[in-house]
Amino acid sequence: MVTLSETGAHWIGERIGYASNGAAGALLALFADWLFPRGLKTIYIQFDLLYRAYRVDNALASSGASKARRGLTICAWMALALGFGVLVPGARLIVAYHGVTGYAGGFALTTLTYLQTDGPPGQERMARIASRDAAAVYGALAFALTHRPLMWSLAKWTFFRLTLPALCLVAALYVLRAWLPLTRVRDWVLFDVVAKIPAVWDQLDIWEAQLMERLPHYLQDRWSSYQQNRPQRRNTPLYKYQPLKEGEIRLLVLKRSRWFPSVLRAHLVHAPLDAAPAYEALSYRWGSVARTNEILVDGARFPVTRSAFDLLLARRSVWRNRTLWVDALCIDQDAAAEKSAQVQLMRTIYQNADRVVLVPRGPDWWRARAAAPLLYELAAAAYQFEGTPREFHDLYAGERQSPRWRAMVALFADDYFARAWVIQEIAVGRRVELYFGGLYIPWAVFLEVVGLCMDPQRRNMLMMGDTREAKTFVRGDTFENIALMGILRAGDSGAADLPGAGGLGLGALLFSASKFGATDPRDRVFALLGLARSGDNDDGDDGAQQLIRPDYERPVEHVFRNAMEVALTGPQEHRCVQLLALAGTGFSAQRMADLPSWVPDLSEERLCFPYADGFGHPGCYNASGNRTATVVLDGDYDGSVSLGGVVIDRILELSTGAALDFGVEAGAQFEVLRLGRVKYHFVQAAMELCRKHAGSADAAAEMLEQRLWRALVAGRVERQPAGPRFGAVFQSWLLLITTMAEARDFADFEQHVRREGLLDLPEWAAINDGSSTSYDVSTVDGAYGRRFAVSAAGRLCLLPPLTEAGDLICIPFGAQTPFVIRQRDTTAGKGGDELVGEAFVEGVMYGEAMGIGEEEMIRLA
């Protein structure tokens, strides 16, 4: 494996070589201008231009260019020769000639190529950088040597008028720093002025990125709109799909384009899946389903969505045709039967592709050119600072406000990584690469960087903001989703050692992928069928598809209920009672009305993560002990299911106020103090409820000091059982949010911290070592989107927000967590109790309650 230092030295050597080429070219051209007379120089230029024209004409002839185009090219070279002979003074004839035809011309040509295509991997990018470096050095050196008096005057003016006075000022401030209040002026110069130089440079990078990204899109959009509105185009018939035979797929051959902008042209071919030619499978976010753009397929108009048009524009090449598989184009989206059949082949389609290219399109995509190299840089730093997370954090702490860091965080938060179909596309691909900012980034590198940034010591670096008072709210959904993709991808190094890598049942997959979405809710199930194992066919690719056939004509409710039946009643090794954690009527009033309470509404949006763990990681709950699940579907199928379990307790009272909810959408700005106040009021309501039901002063003190802190994090810190030392951490964290709640504004909060000397308190040491940060994050993980309550037996609970006093707490056998159920009036013909939802209940999360209640069959409808 090539080390970072070897790679860097090789890269620096190449850059020096390019610059040296430009310097040598400038010196030789100046020497030739000085040595030869004008007539000889003119003859040299004419013969050189004729030779170049001859080579270009041969190249055009071999590529099959028309005679008219070849003649036009020859005329252009002749005009260039005449222009040099007439317009350029003889004193600098060779310098000007080679500067235009060689260095500047080469840079313009490769830049134009870059605007159209990525070219052969790495070749075009290196050629563009080589031309840029050589042209810059050639031009600078030639100008300096031919304008020596001007350059000498400029150097003297810069040194005596700018550099020397600045050095004297800095020296004076340094000498007088102990006697005069000028230290603040020096600090202002050093930190507020000098620190803005990188920011200005970043802004220049942004402008360049906008030009390189937006200009070709703007030109292509104008050209495409013009072509679509032409009478000839409007009279062109629409493309009609030809029916596929069994086992066939369509492949889109995207034609190369020598000119930019130009019409996107393609050809759709049918091929047997087991004998298809080499192709790339593209994975992207659909976005709007409105087909506002057009391409030409086999000479006919082919309406496509905006996202598909941008995708094809990015993949088009001037070098060669590309053979692609794009679901939105290669599957007739208006034919439900064909969609159902092709969905069953989806796993094999991505598995057989030469490579799977992931193309997210984040809100700051035009900054991606600056952010893409940062991913490689962070991956390299991970090895350099392995085992020292604080050093890594300190190295990149100043990056938080830089444009490239913001673009990288926007990539992490892109809802592309919340698409249900992406899971399978990444999991089964032989070679998966992320196309971002013009670079192809291996999936393993991207996954490594995501893991680095989610480290507890670095996670705050993702909370960007222009001030200390305001930050950007970043939810953990997409990070959890990316981690799941890494676990399920068996091809990545080390993935086989992770839980679940050996194959998951449909229930475990549905549970783990609960935060993924899809345009069609049925795809939340269908997208996972190719990965699921049924138990009877662990080595096959379609175990779950033997039980559930993709059918887009079935109602959504039937698909969800069928999937839940498979999860609850399949083979014991794939039975997933944990999937009940996604069910229940207690989390949202927007739940589908026709679904039984025990069937998850997979289209439901929830604030909170489930407590259960589909992979069974160390530290996960085990409320039912070693008892195996007992599940019985009613024979007459009235929509109910019976589960073996025990009823252990009853909800006595819930705390005042609503569930813990910041009311901030992902990507929105929030005030730090406001979030602190929300946490403070939630904790105060919980403390009041504890005092009310403690029974005595000693019991209240014990509950508040030893039990409450553990309940607020649902018994875990960073998903591990919380040790006693976090009791002291809780006190410092409570002091922090109390100070936030009492402060008038952020300046008052900072003054209060300094005035009271809070940072010098012994309890505050917990903040310095990161424990308080971990406790705070774990509080959000455990209590967010839930209400605090006390049970009849005095247990502290975190419950679904729509729970009511009097609801029962039960533990189904085989479940990791307790559940809240609500008894129904059986005379109303409901057929069973109502599942409210999953809960945290103090003292029963690790099997302690087994044997307390009487075993029974709990019927849910």
N, C-alpha and C positions, 0 to 999 in steps of 0.2 A: 504493500500500500504506500503511495507517495505521501510523504509528510508535508505539513503545511510550509515548513521552511524551504524545502526543495521546490515545491510548486511556486512559492513566492519568488525565489531566486530565478527560476526559469522565466517567469512572467516579466520580472524587472529586466532581465537580460534581453528579452525580445523587444521590450519597449525602448531600451537603450539602442538596440540595433536599428530600429525604425528611425529614431531621431538621428542617429549617426548617418544613415542613408541620406536623409534630407540635408544634413550639414555638408556631407561630401558632395552632394549634387550641386549645392549652392556655390561651394568653392570652385569646383570644376567649371561651372557655367561662367563665373566671374573671371576665372583665368582664361577661358576661351574668348570672352568678350575683350579682354585686354590684349591677347596675343594676336588674334586674327583680324584682318581688315574686314570692312563691311561686306564687300563683294563675296569673299570666301564664306563668311557667316551666312549670307543669304543663300548661296548655293547649297551649303550644308542643310539649312532648314528645308529648302525645297525638296531635296532628295530624301530627307528623313520623312517628310510628310507624304511623299509618293510611296515610300516603303510602308508606312503605316496604313495608307489607303489600300495598298495591295493586300496586306494581311487581313484587314477588315473585310475587303471584298471576297477573299477566299473563305473567310468564316461565314459570311452571309450566303455564299453559294452552297457551301456544304450543309447549311441548315435549311436549304430549300427556299430562300427568300426570292421574291419576284425581281425581275430585271429593273422595274421602275424603282424599287426600293434601293437596289444596288447602285443605280445611277444617281439617285438623290444623295446617297452617302458619299459617292465620289465627288459630286458637286460641292458638298459641304466641306470636304477636305481641301478642295481647290480654293474655295473662298477663304478658308482659314490661312492658307499659304499666301494668297494675295494680300490679306489683311496684315500679316506680319511684314511683308515686304514693303508696304506703303506707310503704315501707321506707327510702327515701333521704331524709336531712334536706334541707330546702329550701336551706340555705346552700351546698350543693355539688351541687345537683341537675343542672345542665347539665354540670358537669365529669364526674360519674359516668356520666351518660347517654351522652355522646359517647365517653367512654373505653371503655365496654362495647360499645356498638353499632357504633362506628366503628373505632377503632384496635385495641383488644384483640380485638374480634370479627373484624376483617379479618385480623389475624395468625393467629388460631386457624383460620380458614377456609382460608387459603393453606397453612398448615402441614399441615392434614388432607389437602389436595389433594396436597401434596408426598409424603406417605406412600403415596399410591396410584399416582401416575403421574409421568412426567417432563413431561407437558403439551406444549403447543406449544413448539418449541425456543426457549429463552431467556425466554419470556413468563412462565411460572409462577415461575421462579427470581427474576426481577426483581420480580415482585409480592410474593413472600414477603419479600425483603430490604427492599422499600419499606415493607411493613406492620410489619416488625420494628423498623426504625429509627424510623419515625414513632411507633409505640406506645411505644417505650422513652423517647424524648424527651418525648412528651406526659405519660407517667406520672411521669417524674422531675421535670419542671418543675411540673406540677400539685401534686405532693406537696410540693415545696420551697416554693412560694408560699403554700400553705394551712397549712404548718407552719413558718413563719419562725422562731419562737423555738427550736423543736427543732433546725432546721438550723444556726442560728447557734451554739447550744451545742455541737453536734457538730463544727462547724468549729473552734471555739476549743479543744476538747479534743484534736482531732487535731493541731493545730499545736503547742500548748504541751506536750502529753504525749508525742507521737511524733516529729513532724518536727523541732522545734527541738532536743531532746536528741540525735537522730541526727546532725544537722548539727554540733553541738558535738563529739560523739565523733569524727566523721570529721576535723574540723579539728584536734583535739588529736592524733590519730594521725599526721596529716600533718606537724604541727610537730615532734613528738617522734620522727619516724621515724629520725633520725640518731643519737639517744642511747639509745633504749630498744628492747629486742627486741620491739616491738609491731608491727613491719612484718608479721610473719607473721599476727598477729591481723587487721590491716587487709586483707591479701590473702585471708584466710579469709572475711571479711565480703564483700569485693568479688566474689570468684570462686566461693566455695562456697555462699554464701547468695544473693547477687543473681543468680547464674547459674541458680539453681533456679526463679526466677520464670517464665521461658519454659517450663520443664519442667512447672510446675504448670498453666500455661495450656494447654499441649499435652494434659495429662491431662484437663482439662475438655473440650477438643475431642473426645477419645477417648470420654468418657462420652456426650457429645451424639451422636456418630456411632453408638455402640452403641444408644442409644435410637431414633435415626432409622432404623437399619438392622434391628435385631433385633426391635423391638417389632412392626412390621407383619408380619414373617415369623412371629413367634411366634403372633400372633392369627390369621393366615391358616392356619397349621398346625393350630391347635386347631379352627378352624372347619371345615377340610377333613376332618380326622379324624372330627369329629362327623358331618358330612354323609355320609362314606363308610360309617359304621357304622349309619346310619339304615336301618330295614327297607325304606323306599320306594326308597332308593338301591341296596341289595343286590338288590332284585328287578328293577332296571332292566337290560335286556339290554346285553351288550358290543357295542361298535361293530365292524362288519365292513367291511373295505375293499372297494370296488368296483373291478373290474379297470380298468386304464388302457389307452386306445387308443395306438397308435403315435404318438409325438411329443407326447403329453400329459404334464402334470405335475399334482400336487395342490397346492393352496394352502390354508393354514389362515387363516381369517378369525376373529381373536380378538375376541370381542364386548367392547364397552366396559362398564364397571361403574360405576354411580353411587355405590355404597356399598362400604364396606370394613369388615370382610372380607366376601367373597362368593364364590360358586362360580365357578370359571373355566369359561366357556362359549365354544364355538367352533363353526365350521362348515367342513367340508372340501369344496372345490369342485374339479372337474376343469377344466383349461383347456389349449388348445393352447399349446405353448411359444413359438411365433412370434407369438401374438396374445394373450398373457396380460395381465391388468390389472396396474396398478402394484403392486409388492410389495417387501418388504424380505427379503433373504436373511440369515439369522442364522448366525453361526459361533460355536460354543461347544465346550467340552470335555464329552464324554459322561460320564466318570467311571464309576460303577457301572452295570451294565446291568440291575440289578434294578428292576422297575417297581413302586415302592412307593406311588406317588401316583396320583390319578385326576383327570381333568377330564371335562366333559360335551361331547361332540361330536355335534351333530345330535340332542341329547336322549339319547344312549346313553353308557354308561360307556366311558372311554378311558384305560387304564392308561398311565402315563408314568414315566420315571425321575425321580429327585430333581433332577438337574441340569436336565432339560427343564422340570420344574415351576417351579423357581426362575427359569428364563429367561422363561417365559411370564408369571410374576408380575411380573417387572421390566418387561416390555414392555406389560402391560395398561394401558389408558388410560381415564380418565373422560370424555375429550373425544370420542373417535371410535373406530370399529372399526379394527383393524390387519390388513392382509393380509400374511401372513408365509410364508416357505418355510423349514421346519426339517426337516433330513434325517431325523431320528429319527421324526418324526410324518408327514411327507408321503410317505415311502417305506415300504412294507410290509416291515419288517425280517425277517419270517418267510418271505418269498417270494424265494428265491434268484434266480429268473429275472427278477423285476421289479427287484431290486437291480442285477443285471448290466446291464439295459437303462437304468436311470436313471443309473448311473454314467457311461455314455457321454454323457449329456446334461448332466453336472454343470458342465462349463465354461460352456456356454451359459446355464444357469440362473443362475449368479453373474454372468455377463457382462450379462445382460438386466435384472438387478435394479436398482431405483432407487438403492438403496444397500446395501452390505454392512456389517452391524453386527457387530463382534467383541466377544464378551462373555466375557472371562476371569474366572475366579472363584478368586482367590488365597487363601492361608491367612489373610491379614490383610485380607480384603475389607471388613470393617466399618470399617477405618481409611482406606478409599479416598477418602472425602469430603475428608479433609485432604490426601491425596497428589495427587489429580487436578489441582488448580490448580498444583501444583509443576511438572508437566510443561510447562505454558505458561510458567511463570516461568523455567525452565531454557532453554527454546527462545529466549525473549527475551534472556536473558543471553548466549547464544551469539553473538548479533549485537553486543551491547554490548562483549563482551570478545574479539571475533574477533582471532585472532593472538596472544593473551596467555593461554595455558592456565594459567599459574601463578596469575594474578590470579583466574581463574574458580575454581581449586581453593581458594585462600585464602578466597574469598567464602563458599563452601559447606562449608568444612572442619568447621565447628561443627554442621552438620546431620546428621552421621553417626548420631548416637544419637537423633535426633528421631523421633517416631512417623510423621510423614509421609514421611521419608526411608526408614525401614524398610519402609513399605507400598509405596513406589515400587520398591525393590529386590526385594521379594516379587513385584511384578508382572513385573519383568524375568525372574525365575527361574521364573515359573509354567510348568508343563509344558503349558499350552495351546499355547505357541509351539513345542512339540515334536510337535504333531499333524501327520501327513502331509497330511491334507486341507486344513489351513489354508493351505498353500503356494498351491494353486490358487485358493482362495477370495479370497486377498489379491491374487494376481497379475493376475486378470482382472476384478476388480470395477471398475466405472466410478467409484464414489464409496465409499471405504472409511473407516469411522470406528470408533474404539475407544470402547466404552461403559464408562466407568470412573468410579466415584464420583459417578454422576449427571450426568456431563458427556460430551458427544460430542467426542472428540479426533480430529482428522484424522490419518490414518496418517502423513502427511509430518512432522507435528510429533512424533509418537511416535518415528519413525525417527531424527529429528534428535537427540532427547534420548539415545537409546540410543548413537548414535555418539559423542556428547559424553562420556558416562560410560565408554566403552571406550577413551578416549584413554589412552596409557601413563602420563601424569602424573596421571590422575584415577581410574584403575582401582582403586587401593587404597581409594577412598572407598566402594566396594561391599562391602568386607570389614568388616562391622559386628561389634562386640563390646562387652560391658559393661566390659571391662578391657583393658589393653594386652597382657595375657598371652593372652587368649582372643579369637578371631575366629570369624566365620561363614564356612564354606567355600562359595564361589560358583564353580561350574564355568562355563566359557565356552560350553557347548553352546548354551544358548538365545540368547546374543548372536550366535553364528555363525548360528543359524537365522534370527533376525530380520534380520541383514544379507543373508542369501540371499533372503529375501522381498522386501527392498528392491531387490535387483538384478533380480529377475525381474519386478517390477512395472513394466511399461513406461509406465504412466500417470504415474509420479512424475517431477518435474523432474530432469533430469540422468541418469535411469536409462538412457537410450539410449546414453550414452557409456561405460557400464560394461561389462566383459567379460561376455558371455553374454546381454546384453539383446536381441540380435538373434534369439535362438532357439537352444535347446539340444536336442541329441539325447537319447534316453532314457538312454543310459549316463552322460552328463554330469550329468543331473538326479538319477539314482540315486546317483551319487557325491557330489554336493553335498548331497543330502538324507539322507545316511546316518545322521545323528543324530536324525532324526524317527522317531516311533513311531506305532503304530496298534493298535487292539484286535484287529483281524483282520490277521495278518501280510501277507496278500495285498494289503491296501490300501497297503502301502509301495510297491507297483508301480502298482496301479490309480489311486491318487491323483495320479500324475504323468503319466498317459497323455494327458490333455487339454492339457498344456503342451508335450509333447515334439514334436520335428520329425523326420520320417523321412528327409528329404532329397528324396524324390520329391514332397513336398507341403508345402513350406516355408511357403506362405501359408495353409494350411488349419489347422483346429483339431483334427484327429484323425489326424495322421500316424502316430503310434505305435500308435493304436488299429487301424490297418489291419493291423498286424503282431501285436498282442496284443489279443485281445478279453477284456474283463472277464468272468470266469466264476467265480462263487463255489463251483462244484461241483468245480473242479479242485484237486488237492492243492497244498499250499504249495510243495513242492519243485519241482513242474513249472512253477509260475509264476516262481519265482526263476531256474530254468535257462533258461526261454524268454526272460526279460528279458536275461540275460547273453548269450545267442546274438545277440539284436538289437544289443546294445551292441558286440559284437566283430566282427560280420560285416556291419553296415549300410554305407551309403555312407561313403566315406573321410572326408568332412568331419564326419560324426557318429560315427565309430568311436572308441570310448573304451577303450583298453587300460588306462588309469588305474584302471578299475573293478576290476582285479585287486588293487588295494591294499586292498580290502575283503574279499578272499577269503583262503583259506589256513587251515590247521589249527593255526597256531602261536599264536593269541591266546586261545583259550578251549577248555576241555574240554566245554563245553555246546553245541557246534556240532551242527547236524542231521547225523545219521549217514548219511543216504541221499544227501546232496549231494556231487557231485564236489568235489575240493579247489579247483578253479579257479572255482567258482560261489560268489558271496558269500552268506552266510547273513544276510540283511537284518534278521533278528530278533535277531541276536547283539549283546550289549552289550559294548562295548570301552572301556577306559580312555583309550586314546590316539586322537589325530587322525591321519589318514593324512598322509604326507609329500607325496604327489602333490597337484596342484591342478587341479581340473576346469575352471577358468576360464582358466588360463594367465596369471595375474597376473605382473607384473614381479618377478624374483627367484626364480621357481619353478625347480625342478630340470629337467634335460634330459639324463638319463643316456644315452639312446640317440642323442643328437645329432640329425641330420636324417633318420635312417632311418625309413621309414614301416612301419606294422604289417603283418605277414604272418600271417594267421590261417586255419587250415584245420580245419573240423569233420570228424571221421571220418565217412566215408560210411555205415558200418553203425551209426553212432551207439551206441557202447558207453560213452558218458559221458566221452569224452576229447576234448581239443583240442590241436592242434599250433601252436606259436608260433615264428616265426623269431627268433633271438637268438644271444647268445654267453654261454658260461660263463667267468667271469673269475677266480674265486677259490674258496677253501674255508675254512670256519670252523675255526680252530685251537683256541681255548679261550674260554669265557665266564667272566665275573667271578663271584666267589662271591656268594651271597645271591640274593634274588629280584629281580624287576623293580622299578623305582621306583614305589612305590605308597604313598600316604598313608593309605589305608584309611578315608577320611572320605567320608560321603555328602553330597550337595549339601544345603545348609541346616543341616548339623550344626555344632556348636561344636568347635573344635580348639584345641590349645595351640600357640602360635607356636613355642616352643622344640622341641616334638616334631617339627614339620615340618622345622625346621632340622636336627635330628639325623638324620632320614630322608635328607635330601639329603646330609649329611656322610658317612654310612656308604656311600651309593651311590658318591659321588665317591672315597672312600678305597679301595673295592674296585676301582674303575677304575684308580686310580693304582698299586695293587699289581700289577695285571695288566700295566700298561705297563712297570713296572720289571722284571717277570719276563721279558718278551719283547723288551726293547729291544736286548739284545746287548752293550751297553757303557754306561759311565757317561755319556759325552757324548751317546749316542743317547737314553738315558733322560731326561737333562735337556732335550734338545730336544723329546722327545715330551711331557713333562709341562708344559713352559713354553710351547710354541708350537703344539702339535697337540691336546692334550687339551681345552683350553677350547673350541676350535672344534667338536670332535666332540660335546661335551655339549649344545650347542645345535643339533646337526645342521647346522652350517655357516651358520645364519641367526640374526639377532637381529631380533625384530619382523617375521619373515617376509621379511627382506632379507638378502643376503649380508653376513656379518659382516666388518668391517674390522679391521686390526691393532690399533687402539686398545683393542679389547675384551680383549686379552691382559692389560693392566694392570687392567682392570675385573674380570677373573676372579680376580686375586690378592686384591683387596679383598673380593670376594664370598666367596672361600674362607676368608679371615680371619674374615668375619662368621659363616659357618656353623660354623667350628671353635670360635669363642667360644661359640656357642649349644650345641654338643655338650658342651663342657667345663663349662658352668655348671650349678650344682645346681638353681637355680630362676631365675625371671625377675628377681627382685631381685638375685641374685648376678651375673646377666648384665649388668645395668645398672651395678652397682658395678665389675665388671671393665672395662667400657668406659670408665668415668670414671677408674678408677685407672691403667690403662695408657695413658690419653690416646689411645685409638684414633681418636677423631674428629679429632684433630689431625694424624694421619699423612697424608702426601701422597697415598697410594693411596685414602684415604677420600673424596677430592674427587669420585671417581666416583659415590659414593652421593648426594652433594649435588646433582649435576646430573641425577639420574635414570637414569644409564646402568646402574648396578648393579641398579636395579629392573627395567629392561628385560632385562638379562642373566638375572636370576633367573626372570622370567616365561618367557623364551625357553627356559631349561633345562627347565622343566616342560613346555612345548609340545613340545620335541624328544625328551626322554628319558622322559617319564611313560608308564608301562605297558610299558616295553621293558627289555631287558638289554644290558649293555655287553659287547663281545667284541673279540678280535683275530683277524684272518684269517691264513692261511698266508703271505701276502705282506706281513704287517706292517701292514695297514690297520686303523684303529680303526672299530668298527661299533656301531650301535644296532639291535637285532634283536627279533623277536617273542619273548615270554617262554618259549615252548615249543621254541625252537630247540635243536639238539643239535650238539655238536662233530662235524665231518665233513660237515655239510650244505654244499651248494654255493651259490655266489652267481652269479646269472645276470642278464642285462639283456635283456629282450625288446625287439625293435624296436618303436618307437612309444611306449615307456614312458618316463615321466619319472624313475622310480626303479628301483634294483636290487631283486631278489627272491631269497629263500632257497628252495631246492627240496631235496627229500630223495629220493635214488634208492631205487626199490623193486625188489624181486626180480621180474623180469619173468616168471619161471616160475610165480609165484603167480596169474597171470592178471589183474593189476590194470590192465594196459593203459597204463601211463605212470607218470611220477614224481609225487610229492606236492608241491603248492605249500604251503610253510610260511607265507610272508607277506612283506610289504614290509619293506625295510630301508634304513637309512642306512649307506653305506660310504664312508669317507674317500677322497677323490681320484678318484672316478668319477662324481660327481653331475652333472657338466656335459659329459658326452660324452668325457671323457679316455680311457675304456677301449675305445672303439670301435676295432677293429683289433687288440686284444690277443689275444683268443681266436678260435678258428675258428668261423665261422658254421655254425649247425646248426638243425634243427627240434626244438624242445624240446616233448616230448609230456607233457601233464599229465592226470591222471585224478582 
